[in-house]
Amino acid sequence: MSTLAPLRLLREPWNASEGNQSNATAGSGSTWCQGLDIPSELFLALGLVSLVENLLVVAAILKNRNLHSPTYYFICCLAVSDMLVSISNLAETFFLLLLEHGLLVVRASVVRHMDNVIDLLICISVVSSLSFLGVIAVDRYITIFYALRYHSIMTLQRAVVTMASVWLASTISSTVFVTYYRNNAILLCLIGFFLFMLVLMLVLYIHMFALARHHLRSISSQQKQPTVYRSSSLKGAVTLTILLGVFFICWGPFFFHLILIVTCPNNPFCTCFFSYFNLFHILIVCNSLIDPLIYAFRSRELRRTLREVMLCSW
């Protein structure tokens, strides 16, 4: 292997023989099965924007003591997780540019080690991002349904233990995944984890949305002009819709790719789908760019602090 490839270990099915892959590709050789060539400059630009956005979020949370709460600490961890994607993409892009322009000459073994490091960073980001998305959902659920007991339930000590546990589990599981990625059981565990987090967030958000509707009906029956409350409930519903929509769009194709690797590595349709892996990868990068807009920039206090940080008024 002479060049790096993002998430190399998931790009193509390993449980299909070389001959079978060639036949499948030949049988699905239509134009739309040739994949999508995404320039490195686009990965570089998106990675830089995402890195700056998430750095601003982390800096703002560290700066403003009003944001030193479990909720914002979880958002900060999500930003750090997204930064891992940006850093890995930037490192890969710069490494590729140096190789292509002859400014760096390294042995194949060094390139393989670099591949493994990038794969590990991205896998840690995948697992930790999914975990912190679920933690944020649970935190908001507790905020709504156990508002009076929130500070006794979600103490700072429990928040720290939660964050440390997520990072430790993400690192260990990602290391195992990168080491034993040829085992279908490992892939099935990752797919199962994705589906579990998806169902968890869906159930929690539906329950929260149902509560918002219940409150709206209760207020409507007691007041003649519940405009403000209706607007607030609508805003919450829109936020939840955006969260789940972005989650589906950015992560769905990647995990569907994993499912096809396990179920139909030799099928012509699956082979066509595999050729679009770069598109699925860039969607993940876009998710790390969009996350700050959803989880952070919608907070008035955080927006104010971000303006201060950007104006260097530390």
C-alpha positions in Angstrom: 0.0 0.0 0.0 1.6 3.2 -1.1 -0.9 5.8 -0.2 -3.2 6.5 2.7 -6.9 5.8 2.5 -9.4 7.1 5.1 -10.8 4.3 7.1 -8.8 1.8 4.9 -10.0 -1.2 6.9 -13.7 -0.5 6.1 -13.3 0.7 2.5 -13.7 -2.7 0.9 -15.0 -6.1 2.1 -12.3 -8.4 3.3 -14.4 -11.6 3.3 -14.6 -11.6 -0.5 -11.9 -13.2 -2.6 -10.0 -11.0 -5.1 -11.5 -12.9 -8.0 -15.1 -12.5 -6.8 -14.6 -8.8 -6.2 -13.3 -8.4 -9.8 -16.3 -10.3 -11.2 -18.7 -8.3 -9.1 -17.1 -5.1 -10.3 -17.2 -6.2 -13.9 -20.9 -7.1 -13.5 -21.7 -3.7 -12.1 -19.5 -1.6 -14.4 -22.1 1.0 -15.2 -21.0 4.7 -14.9 -22.7 5.3 -11.6 -20.8 2.3 -10.1 -17.5 4.0 -10.7 -17.7 5.8 -7.3 -17.2 9.5 -6.6 -13.8 11.2 -6.7 -13.7 13.8 -4.0 -10.7 16.1 -4.1 -8.4 16.2 -1.1 -8.8 20.0 -1.0 -12.4 19.6 0.0 -11.5 17.3 2.9 -8.8 19.8 3.9 -11.3 22.7 3.8 -14.0 21.0 5.7 -11.5 19.6 8.3 -10.1 23.1 8.9 -13.6 24.7 9.3 -14.7 21.9 11.6 -11.5 22.1 13.7 -11.9 25.9 14.2 -15.6 25.6 15.1 -15.0 22.9 17.7 -11.9 24.7 19.1 -14.1 27.8 19.6 -16.7 25.7 21.4 -14.1 24.2 23.7 -12.5 27.7 24.4 -15.9 29.3 25.1 -16.9 26.6 27.6 -13.6 26.9 29.4 -13.8 30.7 29.5 -17.3 31.1 30.8 -17.9 29.8 34.3 -21.6 29.9 33.7 -21.0 27.1 31.3 -19.2 24.9 33.8 -22.0 22.4 34.1 -22.4 18.7 33.2 -24.5 19.6 30.1 -21.8 21.8 28.6 -19.0 19.5 29.7 -20.7 16.8 27.6 -21.0 19.2 24.7 -17.3 20.0 25.1 -16.5 16.3 24.9 -18.6 16.0 21.8 -16.6 18.9 20.3 -13.3 17.2 21.2 -14.6 14.0 19.6 -15.4 15.8 16.4 -12.0 17.4 16.5 -10.5 13.9 16.2 -12.1 13.5 12.9 -10.8 16.9 11.7 -7.3 16.3 13.0 -7.1 12.8 11.4 -8.3 14.2 8.0 -5.9 17.1 8.1 -3.0 14.8 9.0 -3.9 12.4 6.2 -4.3 15.2 3.7 -0.9 16.9 4.5 0.8 13.5 4.5 -0.7 12.7 1.1 0.4 16.1 -0.3 3.9 15.6 0.9 4.1 12.1 -0.7 2.6 13.3 -4.0 5.0 16.2 -4.4 8.0 14.1 -3.5 8.7 16.1 -0.3 8.5 13.0 1.9 9.8 9.5 1.1 8.9 6.8 3.6 8.8 3.1 3.7 5.6 1.1 3.1 5.6 0.0 6.7 5.5 3.6 7.9 2.6 4.3 5.7 0.8 1.3 7.1 1.4 2.5 10.6 0.1 6.0 9.7 -3.0 4.3 8.2 -3.6 2.5 11.5 -3.2 5.6 13.6 -5.7 7.5 11.4 -8.1 4.6 11.5 -7.8 4.5 15.3 -8.5 8.2 15.6 -11.5 8.0 13.4 -12.8 4.9 15.2 -12.4 6.6 18.6 -14.3 9.6 17.2 -17.1 7.3 15.9 -17.6 5.5 19.2 -17.2 8.6 21.4 -19.4 10.8 19.2 -22.2 8.2 19.3 -21.7 7.8 23.1 -21.8 11.5 23.9 -24.8 12.0 21.6 -26.6 9.5 23.8 -25.3 11.0 27.0 -26.5 14.5 25.9 -29.9 13.0 25.1 -30.1 11.3 28.5 -28.9 14.5 30.2 -31.7 16.5 28.5 -34.2 13.9 29.4 -33.3 14.2 33.1 -33.4 18.0 32.8 -37.0 17.8 31.5 -38.5 15.0 33.5 -36.6 15.3 36.8 -35.9 19.0 36.8 -36.2 19.4 40.6 -33.8 16.5 41.2 -31.4 17.2 38.3 -28.5 18.6 40.3 -28.7 15.7 42.8 -28.8 13.1 40.0 -26.3 14.6 37.6 -23.6 15.8 40.0 -20.2 17.0 38.8 -18.6 13.8 40.1 -20.9 11.6 38.1 -20.4 13.7 35.0 -16.6 13.4 35.3 -17.0 9.6 35.8 -19.3 9.4 32.8 -16.9 11.3 30.6 -13.8 9.3 31.7 -15.7 6.1 31.1 -16.8 7.0 27.6 -13.3 8.0 26.6 -11.7 4.9 28.1 -14.3 2.6 26.6 -14.0 4.3 23.2 -10.2 4.0 23.2 -10.2 0.3 24.2 -13.0 -0.7 21.9 -11.5 1.2 18.9 -8.1 -0.5 19.5 -9.8 -3.9 19.5 -11.7 -3.0 16.4 -8.7 -1.8 14.4 -6.7 -4.9 15.5 -9.4 -7.5 14.7 -11.3 -5.7 12.0 -11.4 -8.8 9.8 -13.7 -10.5 12.3 -17.4 -10.1 11.4 -18.3 -10.3 15.1 -16.4 -7.0 15.7 -18.3 -5.3 12.9 -21.6 -6.6 14.2 -20.8 -5.2 17.6 -20.2 -1.7 16.1 -23.4 -1.9 14.0 -25.3 -3.1 17.1 -23.9 -0.2 19.1 -25.0 2.3 16.4 -28.6 0.8 16.4 -28.8 0.8 20.2 -27.8 4.5 20.4 -30.2 5.4 17.6 -33.1 3.6 19.3 -32.2 5.2 22.6 -32.1 8.7 21.3 -35.3 8.2 19.2 -37.2 6.9 22.3 -36.0 9.7 24.5 -36.7 12.4 22.0 -40.2 11.1 21.2 -41.0 11.0 24.9 -39.7 14.6 25.3 -41.7 15.7 22.3 -44.8 14.0 23.7 -44.3 15.9 27.0 -44.0 19.2 25.1 -47.3 18.5 23.3 -49.0 17.6 26.6 -47.8 20.9 28.2 -49.0 22.8 25.2 -52.5 21.3 25.4 -52.6 21.9 29.1 -51.6 25.6 28.7 -54.1 26.0 25.8 -56.9 24.8 28.0 -56.0 27.3 30.8 -55.1 30.4 28.8 -56.6 32.1 25.8 -53.3 33.3 24.2 -50.6 30.6 24.6 -48.6 32.0 21.8 -45.3 32.2 23.6 -45.6 28.7 24.9 -46.6 27.4 21.5 -43.6 29.0 20.0 -41.3 27.5 22.6 -42.7 24.0 22.1 -42.4 24.4 18.4 -38.8 25.4 18.7 -38.0 22.4 20.8 -39.8 20.1 18.3 -37.8 21.6 15.4 -34.5 21.2 17.3 -35.3 17.5 17.9 -36.2 17.0 14.3 -32.9 18.6 13.2 -30.9 16.4 15.6 -32.3 13.2 14.4 -32.3 14.2 10.8 -28.6 15.2 10.8 -27.8 12.0 12.7 -29.6 9.8 10.1 -28.1 11.6 7.1 -24.5 11.7 8.3 -24.2 8.4 10.0 -26.8 6.2 8.2 -24.9 5.6 4.9 -21.6 4.7 6.7 -23.3 2.1 8.9 -25.3 0.7 6.0 -22.0 0.3 4.3 -20.8 -1.8 7.3 -24.0 -3.9 7.1 -23.4 -4.6 3.4 -19.8 -5.7 4.1 -21.1 -8.3 6.5 -24.2 -9.5 4.5 -23.3 -9.2 0.8 -19.7 -8.6 0.0 -19.9 -10.2 -3.5 -23.2 -8.8 -4.6 -22.9 -6.4 -7.6 -25.2 -3.8 -6.0 -23.2 -3.9 -2.8 -20.0 -3.5 -4.8 -21.4 -0.4 -6.3 -22.3 0.9 -2.9 -18.8 0.3 -1.6 -17.4 2.5 -4.4 -19.1 5.6 -2.8 -17.3 5.2 0.5 -15.6 8.6 0.1 -19.0 10.2 0.1 -20.0 8.5 3.3 -16.7 9.5 4.8 -17.2 13.2 3.9 -20.7 13.0 5.4 -19.1 12.1 8.7 -16.7 15.0 8.4 -19.7 17.3 7.7 -21.3 15.9 10.9 -18.4 17.1 12.9 -18.9 20.5 11.3 -22.6 20.6 11.9 -22.6 19.4 15.5 -21.4 22.7 16.9 -24.2 24.6 15.1 -26.8 22.3 16.6 -25.6 21.6 20.2 -23.6 24.8 20.9 -24.5 27.8 18.7 -28.2 27.5 19.6 -27.3 28.5 23.2 -27.6 32.2 23.8 -25.0 32.2 26.6 -22.6 30.2 24.5 -23.1 32.4 21.4 -22.2 35.4 23.5 -19.1 33.8 24.9 -18.1 32.7 21.4 -18.3 36.3 20.2 -16.0 37.3 23.1 -13.5 34.6 22.2 -13.4 35.6 18.6 -12.9 39.2 19.6 -10.0 38.0 21.8 -11.6 39.5 24.9 -10.5 36.7 27.2 
